[in-house]
Amino acid sequence: MKSTIILLAIVCGIGFNAQAQKDGNFHQGEFGVSFGLANYFGDLNTRSGLNEPKPSAGLFFRKQFGNYVGMRVSARYAQLGYSDKYSKNEYQKTRNLDFKSDIFEFVVQGDFNFFTYNPKDLNYLFTPYVTLGLGVFSFNPYTFTDAGEKTYLSPLLTEGQNTQYNTMALCVPFGVGFKYAISPKTNLNFEIVHRFTTTDYLDDVSTQYAGLYLADGSRNPNFWEPDPNNQTAYILSAAGQLQDRSEGQILGTKGRQRGWSKQKDQYIMAEIGLSFNISTYRCPTAY
């Protein structure tokens, strides 16, 4: 008899899980999809403008540990982009730079519910939450030339870097959300999550103009190439054309500020998610 009681206690998990409900169902976690918009902040968007939000989409799995804490693993694709034409600053308008980039992101996050959440209990169908994590993402900024040709910027060394910057970086997502159980098996959530990053080259802009000409007045070899139609002449390379696209006056003299390297680039996502619950059944607590 004693061994039977011990066995039942183990099977039913009496007193083991704080999430026990009267019907014996436990919210173990969920998997789902999310869709929304992404927006970039950085050297081209210094005033947190929302002029060019772009689509984002993702997949995620969340494992629940008790009533309030969960761990989420997610993978996302998003687009980012911005242009100096949206700025109210005259220097930026004259600078006339722009970029677009595809983002591929993998993140591990901790989710912290404010309320108990259990989709199978009418008393616990919703909760606000906060989320914090660490992730890695890839990016590759590009623009279009005056002729309409898509050109990736990282290989061009537009700021005269000695080496090409890394197109992978870390991000720290931090944000808030709200989750609601629309049925015992399905959840709907909305969240806004800001990403702090370890790169200042999301937009290919960070430091100073390298300049078409060096201090001694000679051509900067990074930005000029022989003219195929004239053996004795030189023309601007793609890097030379794209490192300085200023209009009205020439800004791209050597050493002049092009970006602000002391602040890393960032991006934010606002998304709606639909998820499907993973639940198990344990014997309910005896009363």
MIDOSE-1310 file (N, C-alpha, C; in nm, 2 decimals, decimal comma, always signed):
residues 287
mkst	+0,08/-0,12/+0,00/+0,00/+0,00/+0,00/+0,09/+0,13/+0,00; +0,19/+0,12/+0,08/+0,28/+0,24/+0,09/+0,35/+0,26/-0,04; +0,39/+0,16/-0,11/+0,46/+0,17/-0,23/+0,37/+0,22/-0,34; +0,24/+0,18/-0,33/+0,14/+0,23/-0,43/+0,12/+0,38/-0,42
iill	+0,11/+0,43/-0,29/+0,09/+0,57/-0,27/+0,21/+0,65/-0,32; +0,33/+0,60/-0,29/+0,45/+0,67/-0,35/+0,45/+0,67/-0,50; +0,41/+0,56/-0,56/+0,41/+0,56/-0,71/+0,31/+0,66/-0,76; +0,19/+0,67/-0,70/+0,09/+0,76/-0,74/+0,13/+0,91/-0,72
aivc	+0,21/+0,93/-0,62/+0,26/+1,06/-0,59/+0,35/+1,11/-0,70; +0,44/+1,01/-0,74/+0,54/+1,04/-0,85/+0,46/+1,07/-0,98; +0,37/+0,98/-1,02/+0,30/+0,99/-1,14/+0,22/+1,12/-1,15; +0,15/+1,15/-1,04/+0,06/+1,27/-1,04/+0,13/+1,40/-1,02
gigf	+0,26/+1,39/-0,97/+0,33/+1,51/-0,94/+0,27/+1,59/-0,83; +0,22/+1,53/-0,73/+0,16/+1,60/-0,62/+0,25/+1,70/-0,55; +0,21/+1,83/-0,55/+0,30/+1,93/-0,49/+0,42/+1,96/-0,56; +0,44/+1,91/-0,68/+0,56/+1,93/-0,76/+0,56/+2,06/-0,84
naqa	+0,44/+2,09/-0,90/+0,44/+2,20/-1,00/+0,33/+2,30/-0,95; +0,37/+2,43/-0,94/+0,29/+2,53/-0,90/+0,18/+2,57/-1,00; +0,19/+2,51/-1,12/+0,09/+2,54/-1,22/-0,03/+2,45/-1,22; -0,04/+2,36/-1,12/-0,15/+2,26/-1,12/-0,28/+2,34/-1,12
qkdg	-0,37/+2,29/-1,21/-0,51/+2,35/-1,21/-0,60/+2,24/-1,18; -0,73/+2,27/-1,15/-0,83/+2,17/-1,11/-0,85/+2,06/-1,21; -0,84/+2,10/-1,34/-0,86/+1,99/-1,44/-0,74/+1,91/-1,48; -0,62/+1,94/-1,41/-0,50/+1,86/-1,43/-0,42/+1,90/-1,55
nfhq	-0,46/+2,01/-1,63/-0,38/+2,05/-1,75/-0,28/+2,15/-1,71; -0,16/+2,13/-1,77/-0,05/+2,22/-1,75/+0,00/+2,28/-1,88; +0,02/+2,42/-1,87/+0,08/+2,48/-1,99/+0,23/+2,47/-1,99; +0,28/+2,38/-2,08/+0,42/+2,35/-2,09/+0,49/+2,44/-2,18
gefg	+0,43/+2,50/-2,28/+0,50/+2,58/-2,38/+0,41/+2,60/-2,50; +0,48/+2,65/-2,61/+0,41/+2,68/-2,73/+0,51/+2,70/-2,85; +0,46/+2,68/-2,97/+0,54/+2,71/-3,09/+0,45/+2,79/-3,18; +0,51/+2,89/-3,26/+0,43/+2,97/-3,34/+0,50/+3,05/-3,44
vsfg	+0,43/+3,14/-3,50/+0,48/+3,23/-3,61/+0,45/+3,38/-3,57; +0,53/+3,47/-3,62/+0,51/+3,61/-3,60/+0,53/+3,69/-3,72; +0,45/+3,80/-3,73/+0,46/+3,89/-3,85/+0,46/+4,03/-3,80; +0,53/+4,12/-3,86/+0,52/+4,26/-3,82/+0,61/+4,35/-3,91
lany	+0,66/+4,46/-3,84/+0,74/+4,56/-3,91/+0,87/+4,58/-3,83; +0,97/+4,62/-3,90/+1,10/+4,65/-3,84/+1,15/+4,79/-3,88; +1,22/+4,85/-3,79/+1,26/+4,99/-3,82/+1,40/+5,01/-3,76; +1,49/+5,08/-3,84/+1,63/+5,10/-3,81/+1,65/+5,23/-3,74
fgdl	+1,75/+5,24/-3,65/+1,80/+5,36/-3,59/+1,95/+5,37/-3,60; +2,01/+5,48/-3,64/+2,15/+5,48/-3,66/+2,20/+5,61/-3,72; +2,30/+5,61/-3,79/+2,37/+5,73/-3,85/+2,28/+5,80/-3,95; +2,19/+5,73/-4,01/+2,10/+5,80/-4,11/+1,96/+5,83/-4,04
ntrs	+1,93/+5,77/-3,93/+1,81/+5,79/-3,86/+1,84/+5,83/-3,72; +1,89/+5,95/-3,70/+1,93/+5,99/-3,56/+1,82/+6,04/-3,47; +1,70/+6,06/-3,53/+1,59/+6,12/-3,45/+1,48/+6,02/-3,43; +1,51/+5,89/-3,44/+1,41/+5,79/-3,42/+1,29/+5,80/-3,51
glne	+1,31/+5,84/-3,64/+1,20/+5,85/-3,73/+1,15/+5,71/-3,77; +1,02/+5,71/-3,81/+0,95/+5,59/-3,85/+0,91/+5,60/-4,00; +0,99/+5,66/-4,08/+0,96/+5,69/-4,22/+0,96/+5,57/-4,31; +1,04/+5,47/-4,27/+1,06/+5,36/-4,37/+1,06/+5,22/-4,30
pkps	+0,95/+5,19/-4,23/+0,94/+5,05/-4,17/+0,93/+4,95/-4,27; +0,98/+4,83/-4,25/+0,98/+4,72/-4,35/+0,94/+4,59/-4,28; +0,90/+4,49/-4,36/+0,84/+4,37/-4,30/+0,94/+4,28/-4,23; +0,88/+4,21/-4,13/+0,96/+4,11/-4,06/+0,87/+3,99/-4,04
aglf	+0,93/+3,87/-4,02/+0,86/+3,75/-4,00/+0,95/+3,65/-3,92; +0,89/+3,56/-3,84/+0,97/+3,47/-3,76/+0,90/+3,35/-3,72; +0,97/+3,25/-3,67/+0,93/+3,13/-3,61/+0,98/+3,12/-3,46; +0,90/+3,07/-3,37/+0,96/+3,06/-3,23/+0,90/+2,94/-3,16
frkq	+0,98/+2,90/-3,06/+0,93/+2,80/-2,96/+0,96/+2,85/-2,82; +0,86/+2,84/-2,74/+0,87/+2,89/-2,60/+0,85/+2,77/-2,50; +0,94/+2,75/-2,41/+0,93/+2,65/-2,31/+0,89/+2,72/-2,18; +0,79/+2,68/-2,11/+0,74/+2,75/-1,99/+0,80/+2,68/-1,87
fgny	+0,85/+2,75/-1,77/+0,90/+2,70/-1,65/+0,82/+2,76/-1,53; +0,71/+2,70/-1,49/+0,63/+2,76/-1,39/+0,54/+2,86/-1,45; +0,47/+2,94/-1,36/+0,37/+3,03/-1,40/+0,42/+3,16/-1,46; +0,54/+3,20/-1,44/+0,59/+3,33/-1,47/+0,71/+3,34/-1,56
vgmr	+0,78/+3,23/-1,58/+0,91/+3,24/-1,65/+0,91/+3,14/-1,77; +0,95/+3,19/-1,88/+0,96/+3,10/-2,00/+1,09/+3,13/-2,07; +1,14/+3,04/-2,15/+1,25/+3,06/-2,24/+1,21/+3,04/-2,38; +1,25/+3,14/-2,47/+1,21/+3,13/-2,61/+1,33/+3,13/-2,70
vsar	+1,32/+3,05/-2,80/+1,42/+3,04/-2,91/+1,34/+3,08/-3,04; +1,40/+3,18/-3,11/+1,33/+3,23/-3,23/+1,43/+3,25/-3,34; +1,38/+3,24/-3,46/+1,45/+3,28/-3,58/+1,37/+3,38/-3,67; +1,43/+3,48/-3,72/+1,36/+3,58/-3,79/+1,43/+3,63/-3,91
yaql	+1,35/+3,67/-4,01/+1,39/+3,75/-4,12/+1,33/+3,89/-4,12; +1,41/+3,99/-4,15/+1,35/+4,12/-4,16/+1,43/+4,20/-4,26; +1,37/+4,31/-4,30/+1,43/+4,41/-4,39/+1,45/+4,54/-4,31; +1,56/+4,61/-4,34/+1,58/+4,74/-4,28/+1,62/+4,83/-4,39
gysd	+1,60/+4,96/-4,37/+1,65/+5,06/-4,47/+1,61/+5,20/-4,42; +1,69/+5,30/-4,48/+1,66/+5,44/-4,44/+1,73/+5,52/-4,54; +1,70/+5,65/-4,54/+1,76/+5,75/-4,64/+1,77/+5,88/-4,57; +1,88/+5,96/-4,61/+1,90/+6,09/-4,56/+1,79/+6,19/-4,60
kysk	+1,71/+6,15/-4,70/+1,61/+6,24/-4,75/+1,50/+6,27/-4,65; +1,49/+6,17/-4,55/+1,38/+6,19/-4,45/+1,43/+6,28/-4,34; +1,55/+6,32/-4,33/+1,60/+6,40/-4,22/+1,56/+6,55/-4,23; +1,55/+6,61/-4,11/+1,52/+6,75/-4,11/+1,66/+6,83/-4,09
neyq	+1,77/+6,76/-4,08/+1,90/+6,82/-4,07/+1,95/+6,85/-4,21; +1,99/+6,97/-4,23/+2,04/+7,01/-4,37/+2,17/+6,94/-4,41; +2,26/+6,91/-4,31/+2,38/+6,84/-4,34/+2,35/+6,70/-4,39; +2,26/+6,63/-4,32/+2,22/+6,50/-4,37/+2,15/+6,50/-4,50
ktrn	+2,07/+6,59/-4,53/+2,00/+6,60/-4,66/+2,10/+6,62/-4,77; +2,20/+6,70/-4,74/+2,31/+6,72/-4,84/+2,39/+6,60/-4,85; +2,42/+6,53/-4,75/+2,50/+6,40/-4,75/+2,44/+6,30/-4,84; +2,30/+6,29/-4,84/+2,23/+6,21/-4,94/+2,26/+6,06/-4,95
ldfk	+2,29/+6,00/-4,83/+2,32/+5,86/-4,83/+2,19/+5,78/-4,80; +2,19/+5,65/-4,84/+2,08/+5,56/-4,82/+2,13/+5,42/-4,82; +2,04/+5,33/-4,76/+2,08/+5,19/-4,76/+1,96/+5,10/-4,74; +1,97/+4,97/-4,78/+1,87/+4,87/-4,74/+1,95/+4,75/-4,70
sdif	+1,89/+4,66/-4,62/+1,96/+4,54/-4,58/+1,86/+4,43/-4,54; +1,90/+4,31/-4,57/+1,82/+4,19/-4,52/+1,89/+4,14/-4,39; +1,80/+4,11/-4,29/+1,85/+4,07/-4,16/+1,80/+3,93/-4,14; +1,89/+3,84/-4,10/+1,86/+3,71/-4,05/+1,91/+3,69/-3,91
efvv	+1,82/+3,66/-3,82/+1,84/+3,67/-3,68/+1,80/+3,54/-3,60; +1,89/+3,51/-3,51/+1,86/+3,39/-3,42/+1,88/+3,44/-3,27; +1,78/+3,42/-3,19/+1,78/+3,48/-3,06/+1,73/+3,38/-2,95; +1,79/+3,39/-2,84/+1,74/+3,32/-2,72/+1,69/+3,42/-2,62
qgdf	+1,57/+3,41/-2,57/+1,51/+3,51/-2,48/+1,45/+3,45/-2,36; +1,45/+3,53/-2,25/+1,37/+3,50/-2,13/+1,25/+3,58/-2,13; +1,13/+3,52/-2,11/+1,00/+3,59/-2,10/+0,95/+3,58/-1,96; +0,91/+3,70/-1,91/+0,87/+3,70/-1,77/+0,73/+3,76/-1,76
nfft	+0,63/+3,67/-1,73/+0,49/+3,71/-1,72/+0,46/+3,79/-1,59; +0,37/+3,89/-1,60/+0,33/+3,96/-1,49/+0,22/+3,88/-1,41; +0,14/+3,80/-1,48/+0,03/+3,73/-1,42/+0,05/+3,58/-1,45; -0,02/+3,49/-1,37/-0,02/+3,35/-1,41/-0,09/+3,34/-1,54
ynpk	-0,04/+3,25/-1,63/-0,10/+3,23/-1,76/-0,13/+3,08/-1,78; -0,25/+3,05/-1,81/-0,29/+2,91/-1,84/-0,41/+2,91/-1,93; -0,39/+2,88/-2,06/-0,50/+2,89/-2,16/-0,62/+2,80/-2,13; -0,61/+2,70/-2,04/-0,72/+2,61/-2,01/-0,79/+2,65/-1,89
dlny	-0,76/+2,77/-1,83/-0,83/+2,81/-1,71/-0,88/+2,95/-1,74; -1,01/+2,97/-1,73/-1,07/+3,10/-1,76/-1,02/+3,22/-1,67; -0,96/+3,18/-1,56/-0,91/+3,28/-1,47/-0,77/+3,33/-1,51; -0,71/+3,27/-1,60/-0,57/+3,30/-1,63/-0,54/+3,30/-1,79
lftp	-0,63/+3,38/-1,86/-0,62/+3,38/-2,00/-0,54/+3,48/-2,07; -0,48/+3,57/-1,99/-0,40/+3,68/-2,05/-0,29/+3,73/-1,95; -0,19/+3,78/-2,00/-0,08/+3,84/-1,92/+0,00/+3,94/-2,00; +0,04/+4,05/-1,95/+0,15/+4,13/-2,01/+0,28/+4,06/-1,97
yvtl	+0,39/+4,09/-2,04/+0,52/+4,03/-2,01/+0,63/+4,12/-2,06; +0,75/+4,10/-2,00/+0,87/+4,16/-2,05/+0,96/+4,05/-2,10; +1,05/+4,09/-2,20/+1,14/+3,99/-2,25/+1,28/+4,05/-2,27; +1,38/+3,97/-2,25/+1,52/+4,01/-2,25/+1,60/+3,89/-2,31
glgv	+1,70/+3,91/-2,40/+1,77/+3,80/-2,45/+1,90/+3,84/-2,51; +1,96/+3,74/-2,59/+2,08/+3,76/-2,66/+2,07/+3,69/-2,79; +2,12/+3,75/-2,90/+2,11/+3,69/-3,03/+2,22/+3,73/-3,12; +2,22/+3,66/-3,23/+2,32/+3,69/-3,34/+2,25/+3,71/-3,47
fsfn	+2,29/+3,80/-3,55/+2,22/+3,83/-3,68/+2,33/+3,87/-3,79; +2,28/+3,85/-3,91/+2,36/+3,88/-4,02/+2,30/+4,00/-4,10; +2,38/+4,08/-4,16/+2,33/+4,19/-4,24/+2,42/+4,22/-4,36; +2,38/+4,29/-4,46/+2,46/+4,31/-4,57/+2,40/+4,44/-4,65
pytf	+2,44/+4,56/-4,61/+2,38/+4,68/-4,66/+2,41/+4,69/-4,81; +2,31/+4,74/-4,88/+2,33/+4,77/-5,02/+2,25/+4,90/-5,06; +2,28/+4,95/-5,18/+2,21/+5,07/-5,23/+2,19/+5,05/-5,38; +2,13/+5,15/-5,45/+2,12/+5,14/-5,59/+2,19/+5,27/-5,65
tdag	+2,27/+5,24/-5,75/+2,34/+5,35/-5,81/+2,25/+5,44/-5,89; +2,30/+5,55/-5,94/+2,22/+5,64/-6,03/+2,16/+5,57/-6,15; +2,23/+5,46/-6,19/+2,18/+5,38/-6,31/+2,09/+5,27/-6,27; +2,06/+5,26/-6,14/+1,96/+5,16/-6,09/+2,02/+5,03/-6,06
ekty	+2,15/+5,02/-6,05/+2,22/+4,89/-6,03/+2,23/+4,86/-5,88; +2,18/+4,75/-5,83/+2,19/+4,71/-5,69/+2,34/+4,68/-5,66; +2,39/+4,75/-5,55/+2,53/+4,73/-5,52/+2,55/+4,71/-5,37; +2,62/+4,60/-5,33/+2,64/+4,58/-5,19/+2,76/+4,67/-5,15
lspl	+2,75/+4,73/-5,03/+2,84/+4,83/-4,99/+2,96/+4,78/-4,91; +2,95/+4,67/-4,83/+3,05/+4,62/-4,75/+3,19/+4,60/-4,82; +3,19/+4,54/-4,94/+3,32/+4,51/-5,00/+3,38/+4,63/-5,06; +3,31/+4,75/-5,07/+3,37/+4,87/-5,13/+3,45/+4,95/-5,04
lteg	+3,45/+4,92/-4,91/+3,53/+5,00/-4,81/+3,51/+5,15/-4,83; +3,39/+5,19/-4,83/+3,35/+5,33/-4,86/+3,41/+5,43/-4,77; +3,45/+5,39/-4,64/+3,51/+5,48/-4,55/+3,66/+5,46/-4,54; +3,72/+5,39/-4,64/+3,86/+5,37/-4,64/+3,92/+5,28/-4,54
qntq	+3,83/+5,18/-4,49/+3,87/+5,09/-4,39/+3,98/+5,00/-4,45; +4,07/+4,95/-4,36/+4,18/+4,86/-4,40/+4,12/+4,72/-4,44; +4,02/+4,68/-4,37/+3,96/+4,55/-4,39/+3,80/+4,57/-4,40; +3,74/+4,48/-4,46/+3,59/+4,48/-4,47/+3,53/+4,45/-4,33
yntm	+3,43/+4,52/-4,29/+3,37/+4,50/-4,16/+3,29/+4,37/-4,16; +3,28/+4,31/-4,04/+3,21/+4,19/-4,02/+3,06/+4,21/-4,04; +2,99/+4,13/-4,13/+2,85/+4,14/-4,15/+2,77/+4,05/-4,06; +2,83/+4,01/-3,95/+2,75/+3,94/-3,85/+2,78/+4,01/-3,72
alcv	+2,68/+4,02/-3,63/+2,70/+4,09/-3,51/+2,60/+4,04/-3,40; +2,62/+4,08/-3,28/+2,53/+4,04/-3,17/+2,43/+4,14/-3,15; +2,31/+4,10/-3,09/+2,21/+4,19/-3,06/+2,15/+4,15/-2,92; +2,10/+4,25/-2,85/+2,04/+4,23/-2,72/+1,90/+4,28/-2,73
pfgv	+1,80/+4,19/-2,75/+1,66/+4,23/-2,75/+1,60/+4,26/-2,62; +1,53/+4,37/-2,60/+1,46/+4,40/-2,48/+1,33/+4,47/-2,52; +1,22/+4,41/-2,46/+1,09/+4,47/-2,49/+0,98/+4,42/-2,40; +0,86/+4,46/-2,45/+0,73/+4,42/-2,37/+0,63/+4,36/-2,47
gfky	+0,54/+4,29/-2,41/+0,44/+4,22/-2,49/+0,31/+4,20/-2,41; +0,21/+4,15/-2,48/+0,08/+4,11/-2,42/+0,04/+3,98/-2,49; +0,00/+3,88/-2,41/-0,04/+3,75/-2,46/-0,18/+3,72/-2,41; -0,27/+3,66/-2,50/-0,40/+3,63/-2,47/-0,44/+3,49/-2,53
aisp	-0,51/+3,41/-2,46/-0,55/+3,28/-2,51/-0,68/+3,29/-2,58; -0,68/+3,28/-2,71/-0,81/+3,29/-2,79/-0,88/+3,15/-2,79; -0,82/+3,05/-2,75/-0,88/+2,92/-2,72/-0,79/+2,84/-2,63; -0,83/+2,72/-2,58/-0,74/+2,64/-2,50/-0,61/+2,60/-2,57
ktnl	-0,61/+2,60/-2,70/-0,50/+2,55/-2,78/-0,42/+2,66/-2,85; -0,47/+2,78/-2,85/-0,42/+2,88/-2,94/-0,40/+3,02/-2,86; -0,29/+3,08/-2,89/-0,26/+3,21/-2,83/-0,24/+3,32/-2,93; -0,27/+3,44/-2,89/-0,24/+3,56/-2,98/-0,16/+3,65/-2,89
nfei	-0,05/+3,71/-2,95/+0,03/+3,80/-2,87/+0,08/+3,92/-2,96; +0,11/+4,03/-2,89/+0,16/+4,14/-2,96/+0,28/+4,19/-2,88; +0,39/+4,22/-2,94/+0,51/+4,27/-2,87/+0,59/+4,37/-2,95; +0,66/+4,46/-2,87/+0,75/+4,55/-2,93/+0,88/+4,53/-2,87
vhrf	+0,98/+4,49/-2,95/+1,12/+4,46/-2,89/+1,23/+4,54/-2,96; +1,31/+4,60/-2,88/+1,42/+4,69/-2,94/+1,54/+4,60/-2,93; +1,62/+4,61/-3,04/+1,75/+4,54/-3,04/+1,87/+4,64/-3,04; +1,95/+4,63/-2,93/+2,08/+4,70/-2,92/+2,18/+4,61/-2,99
tttd	+2,27/+4,66/-3,07/+2,36/+4,58/-3,15/+2,51/+4,61/-3,11; +2,60/+4,53/-3,16/+2,74/+4,55/-3,14/+2,81/+4,61/-3,27; +2,73/+4,65/-3,37/+2,79/+4,70/-3,49/+2,74/+4,84/-3,52; +2,83/+4,92/-3,59/+2,79/+5,06/-3,63/+2,78/+5,06/-3,78
yldd	+2,78/+4,94/-3,85/+2,78/+4,94/-3,99/+2,65/+4,88/-4,06; +2,54/+4,88/-3,98/+2,42/+4,83/-4,04/+2,39/+4,91/-4,17; +2,42/+5,04/-4,16/+2,39/+5,13/-4,27/+2,51/+5,17/-4,36; +2,63/+5,10/-4,33/+2,76/+5,13/-4,40/+2,81/+5,27/-4,37
vstq	+2,77/+5,33/-4,26/+2,81/+5,46/-4,22/+2,86/+5,46/-4,08; +2,98/+5,51/-4,05/+3,03/+5,51/-3,91/+3,12/+5,62/-3,88; +3,22/+5,64/-3,96/+3,33/+5,73/-3,92/+3,34/+5,86/-4,01; +3,45/+5,86/-4,09/+3,48/+5,98/-4,17/+3,49/+5,95/-4,32
yagl	+3,48/+6,05/-4,40/+3,51/+6,04/-4,54/+3,65/+6,01/-4,56; +3,68/+5,91/-4,64/+3,82/+5,89/-4,68/+3,87/+5,99/-4,78; +3,78/+6,04/-4,86/+3,82/+6,15/-4,96/+3,87/+6,09/-5,09; +3,83/+6,15/-5,20/+3,87/+6,10/-5,33/+4,02/+6,13/-5,35
ylad	+4,08/+6,23/-5,28/+4,22/+6,27/-5,29/+4,29/+6,26/-5,16; +4,41/+6,22/-5,16/+4,49/+6,21/-5,04/+4,55/+6,34/-5,00; +4,61/+6,35/-4,88/+4,67/+6,47/-4,83/+4,76/+6,54/-4,93; +4,84/+6,46/-5,01/+4,93/+6,52/-5,10/+4,87/+6,56/-5,23
gsrn	+4,74/+6,54/-5,24/+4,67/+6,58/-5,37/+4,66/+6,47/-5,47; +4,72/+6,35/-5,44/+4,71/+6,24/-5,54/+4,57/+6,17/-5,52; +4,54/+6,10/-5,62/+4,41/+6,02/-5,62/+4,42/+5,91/-5,52; +4,30/+5,90/-5,44/+4,29/+5,78/-5,35/+4,27/+5,66/-5,43
pnfw	+4,36/+5,56/-5,43/+4,36/+5,45/-5,52/+4,23/+5,36/-5,49; +4,17/+5,37/-5,37/+4,05/+5,29/-5,34/+3,93/+5,34/-5,43; +3,94/+5,46/-5,48/+3,81/+5,52/-5,54/+3,83/+5,55/-5,69; +3,94/+5,52/-5,75/+3,96/+5,55/-5,89/+4,01/+5,42/-5,96
epdp	+3,98/+5,41/-6,09/+4,02/+5,30/-6,18/+4,04/+5,35/-6,32; +4,13/+5,28/-6,39/+4,16/+5,33/-6,53/+4,04/+5,33/-6,61; +4,03/+5,43/-6,70/+3,92/+5,45/-6,79/+3,94/+5,35/-6,91; +3,85/+5,25/-6,93/+3,87/+5,16/-7,03/+3,87/+5,22/-7,17
nnqt	+3,82/+5,34/-7,19/+3,82/+5,41/-7,32/+3,93/+5,50/-7,34; +4,01/+5,52/-7,23/+4,13/+5,61/-7,24/+4,24/+5,56/-7,15; +4,35/+5,51/-7,20/+4,45/+5,45/-7,13/+4,52/+5,55/-7,03; +4,51/+5,68/-7,05/+4,58/+5,78/-6,97/+4,49/+5,85/-6,87
ayil	+4,36/+5,81/-6,87/+4,26/+5,87/-6,78/+4,21/+5,78/-6,68; +4,15/+5,84/-6,58/+4,09/+5,76/-6,47/+3,94/+5,80/-6,45; +3,87/+5,71/-6,40/+3,73/+5,74/-6,37/+3,70/+5,69/-6,23; +3,59/+5,74/-6,17/+3,55/+5,69/-6,03/+3,51/+5,55/-6,04
saag	+3,56/+5,47/-5,94/+3,51/+5,33/-5,92/+3,37/+5,34/-5,86; +3,31/+5,22/-5,84/+3,18/+5,21/-5,77/+3,19/+5,27/-5,63; +3,30/+5,23/-5,56/+3,33/+5,28/-5,43/+3,34/+5,43/-5,42; +3,41/+5,49/-5,53/+3,42/+5,63/-5,53/+3,29/+5,70/-5,55
qlqd	+3,20/+5,65/-5,63/+3,07/+5,71/-5,66/+2,98/+5,70/-5,53; +2,99/+5,59/-5,46/+2,90/+5,57/-5,35/+2,95/+5,62/-5,21; +3,08/+5,64/-5,20/+3,13/+5,69/-5,07/+3,08/+5,83/-5,04; +3,06/+5,91/-5,15/+3,01/+6,05/-5,13/+2,90/+6,08/-5,24
rseg	+2,78/+6,09/-5,19/+2,67/+6,11/-5,28/+2,60/+6,25/-5,26; +2,68/+6,34/-5,20/+2,63/+6,47/-5,16/+2,58/+6,55/-5,27; +2,48/+6,63/-5,25/+2,42/+6,71/-5,35/+2,42/+6,86/-5,31; +2,45/+6,95/-5,40/+2,45/+7,09/-5,37/+2,59/+7,14/-5,34
qilg	+2,67/+7,06/-5,27/+2,81/+7,09/-5,23/+2,88/+6,96/-5,21; +3,01/+6,96/-5,22/+3,09/+6,84/-5,20/+3,12/+6,82/-5,05; +3,07/+6,72/-4,99/+3,10/+6,70/-4,85/+3,22/+6,61/-4,83; +3,25/+6,52/-4,92/+3,34/+6,41/-4,90/+3,49/+6,44/-4,90
tkgr	+3,53/+6,54/-4,84/+3,68/+6,57/-4,83/+3,73/+6,48/-4,72; +3,86/+6,45/-4,73/+3,93/+6,35/-4,64/+3,92/+6,40/-4,49; +3,87/+6,32/-4,40/+3,87/+6,35/-4,26/+3,74/+6,41/-4,21; +3,65/+6,45/-4,31/+3,52/+6,51/-4,27/+3,43/+6,41/-4,21
qrgw	+3,35/+6,45/-4,12/+3,26/+6,35/-4,05/+3,15/+6,30/-4,15; +3,14/+6,17/-4,15/+3,04/+6,10/-4,24/+2,94/+6,03/-4,15; +2,98/+5,98/-4,03/+2,89/+5,92/-3,94/+2,93/+5,94/-3,80; +2,87/+5,87/-3,70/+2,90/+5,89/-3,56/+2,93/+5,76/-3,50
skqk	+3,06/+5,72/-3,49/+3,10/+5,59/-3,45/+3,09/+5,56/-3,30; +3,06/+5,66/-3,22/+3,05/+5,63/-3,08/+2,92/+5,57/-3,04; +2,82/+5,56/-3,13/+2,69/+5,50/-3,09/+2,66/+5,39/-3,19; +2,63/+5,27/-3,15/+2,61/+5,16/-3,23/+2,47/+5,17/-3,29
dqyi	+2,45/+5,11/-3,41/+2,32/+5,10/-3,47/+2,22/+5,01/-3,40; +2,09/+5,03/-3,42/+1,99/+4,96/-3,35/+1,87/+4,94/-3,44; +1,79/+4,84/-3,40/+1,66/+4,83/-3,47/+1,55/+4,77/-3,38; +1,43/+4,79/-3,42/+1,32/+4,75/-3,34/+1,22/+4,68/-3,43
maei	+1,14/+4,59/-3,36/+1,04/+4,51/-3,43/+0,91/+4,52/-3,35; +0,80/+4,54/-3,42/+0,66/+4,54/-3,36/+0,59/+4,42/-3,44; +0,55/+4,32/-3,36/+0,50/+4,20/-3,43/+0,38/+4,15/-3,36; +0,29/+4,08/-3,44/+0,18/+4,00/-3,39/+0,22/+3,85/-3,40
glsf	+0,19/+3,77/-3,30/+0,23/+3,63/-3,31/+0,11/+3,54/-3,28; +0,11/+3,43/-3,35/+0,00/+3,33/-3,33/+0,08/+3,20/-3,29; +0,04/+3,14/-3,18/+0,11/+3,02/-3,13/+0,01/+2,91/-3,09; +0,06/+2,79/-3,08/-0,02/+2,67/-3,05/+0,04/+2,60/-2,93
nist	-0,04/+2,57/-2,84/+0,01/+2,52/-2,71/+0,06/+2,38/-2,71; +0,15/+2,36/-2,62/+0,20/+2,22/-2,59/+0,16/+2,20/-2,44; +0,08/+2,11/-2,41/+0,04/+2,09/-2,28/+0,04/+1,94/-2,24; +0,05/+1,91/-2,12/+0,04/+1,77/-2,07/-0,06/+1,76/-1,96
yrcp	-0,09/+1,64/-1,93/-0,19/+1,61/-1,82/-0,12/+1,54/-1,71; -0,15/+1,60/-1,59/-0,10/+1,53/-1,47/-0,22/+1,52/-1,37; -0,22/+1,42/-1,29/-0,33/+1,41/-1,19/-0,34/+1,53/-1,11; -0,46/+1,58/-1,10/-0,49/+1,70/-1,02/-0,46/+1,68/-0,87
tay	-0,42/+1,80/-0,81/-0,39/+1,79/-0,66/-0,52/+1,75/-0,58; -0,50/+1,66/-0,49/-0,61/+1,62/-0,40/-0,65/+1,73/-0,31; -0,78/+1,74/-0,28/-0,83/+1,84/-0,19/-0,88/+1,78/-0,06
